[in-house]
Amino acid sequence: MKVVVYSKQNCCLCDQAKKALIELQKEMPFQLEEIDIYEDDRLLEKYQLMIPVVEIDGEVIEYGIIHKDAIRKRLQRQMSS
């Protein structure tokens, strides 16, 4: 399972989201990829007002303030299906 977090540098919400995802990786296995939206104009246009954005297997799950419990539930649901 692949989890992508779209973020940017110097973003406290992004740092909080990454921390929560790293903690969740200790509970369940998944691949975590971080993408800086400022490295791709298309992503910057798409996500600049939403970051951080958490995507699981290509589907946006949460953005802005990331709730660890919501991500955990979604990961568990993905793993059981």
Phi, psi and omega in degrees: 000140183242129176245129179244135173243120176270129187209187172213167179287155178057047180232109184294325177295323178295317179298320178295319180296315180298319179299315180298319181292321177295321176296319179293330177297334178287337180271325184210146184280130170201156178275130181246127178234134177251131180236125178277117184294341180282357177265000182213114183302324180295317178291323178300314179295321183287319191244001190302329180265357186253340192301150357286153177238129178251128183236133177242121181048044175087358181247128177292124183258314181212157173209163183078241177279117184269129180258113184304319182296322179294320178293317179302312181299319180293319177298317179297320179295318179297320183289329183275349181266000000 
